[in-house]
Amino acid sequence: MDTVTLFYELKDQGLGALGVEFFYSQDNETWERMKPIAREDHIFYQMKAAYSPLYVKARVVDAAGNEANAFWKLEIPSLAETPGVTPQPQPAKEIPLIIPILLAVVAGALLAVIMMRKK
């Protein structure tokens, strides 16, 4: 699992931006709100990522009350799927000589029992 940190700069050409909220999703359908972290004069967001890609949504509201959403796909190289290792065929194991001998002894014993019962 990796920690992903999201920094941002919010600008608006009109009256100014009131705020932003960030959400993330692993399936691009169900969204979880990210909680802001404040350090000194900076606000940023962090999330734990177990999969790649992650989907991120930003919801921005400006001073006039307009709301806009922006979406993007975040690829995390350290969590990218790696091709699976193709199993190599194993060489056939030789049957030890003792197994056929034991089978022959058992078959012989069974034959002897059957012959004795017929008499």
N, C-alpha and C positions, 0 to 999 in steps of 0.2 A: 504494500500500500504506500502510495506517495502523497505528500502534502503539496497541494497546488495553491499558490498565493496569487491573488488578483489585485493589481493596483490599477487605478483609473484616474483620469482627469476629466472633469465635467465642465463643459462650456455651453453657453446658450447665446445666440445672437440677438435675442429679444430682451425681455425683462429679466432674464436670468433663470437658472435652474433651481428648483426647490430641493430636489433630492433624487436619489437613484436607489433601486433595490436590485440585487442580483439573485438569481436562482440557478440551480444546476439540476441536471437530469442524466441518468445513465441510458434511458431508453427514448429520450426526446418526446415523451408523452406525460410522464408524471414529474412534477417539479418540486424541488425542496428549496426553501428560502435560505440564503446564506446569511449568517450573522456578521455584522461589521465588527472590526477590531480597530480600536483607536490607539495610536501611539504618537505621542507628541502632537504635531499638527496634521498627521496623516491618518486617513482611514483606508483600510484595506480589508480584503476578505480572504479566508483560507478554507479549504475543504480537503477532506481525505478522499483520495481517488484509488479505487481498486480496479477500475477498468478503463480502457481507452477505446474509443473516444468518449469524452464527456461533452455534454451539450450545456451551453451557458445562455441565459437570457438576462437582459438588463431592461428594467422598466424605469423610465425617466419621466418626471413630472416637472413642467416648467412653472414659472410664477403666474402665467395666465391660466393654469389649470389643464393645459394640454398634456396628454400622456402618449408616450411612444415606447414600443418594445423593439429591442434589437436581439438577434439570435446569432450564435456562432457555434461551430464545432471545434472542440479543443482536443487535439491529438497529443497524447503523452507517450513519447517514444519508449520510456522505460517500462510502460505497461502494455505496449503493443504486443499482439499475439505473435509468438514465435512459431515457425513451422515445426510441427511435431516430428520426432525422430521416427523414421520408418523402421519397424523391427526387421532384423535380418533373419533369414531362415536358419534354423539350427540344423547342424548335420544330424542325419539319422543315427540313433544310438544302436549299437550292435547288441543283439540279445546275448547275454552270457550263455555259455555252453551248458551250464547247470540247469537252466530252465527247460530246454527240450528233454534233457535226461529225466528230470523230475516228472514232466508230463508223461513220458513213456512209462515210468515206474507206476504212476497213478493209474494210467490206462490199463496196464498189465494187471494190477491188483484188482481193478473193477472187473476185468474180463474173467479173472480167476474166481471171484465171488459169484459172478453170474453163472459160470460153468458148474460150480459146486452146487448151486441151488437147483439146477436142472436135473441133477442126478438123484 
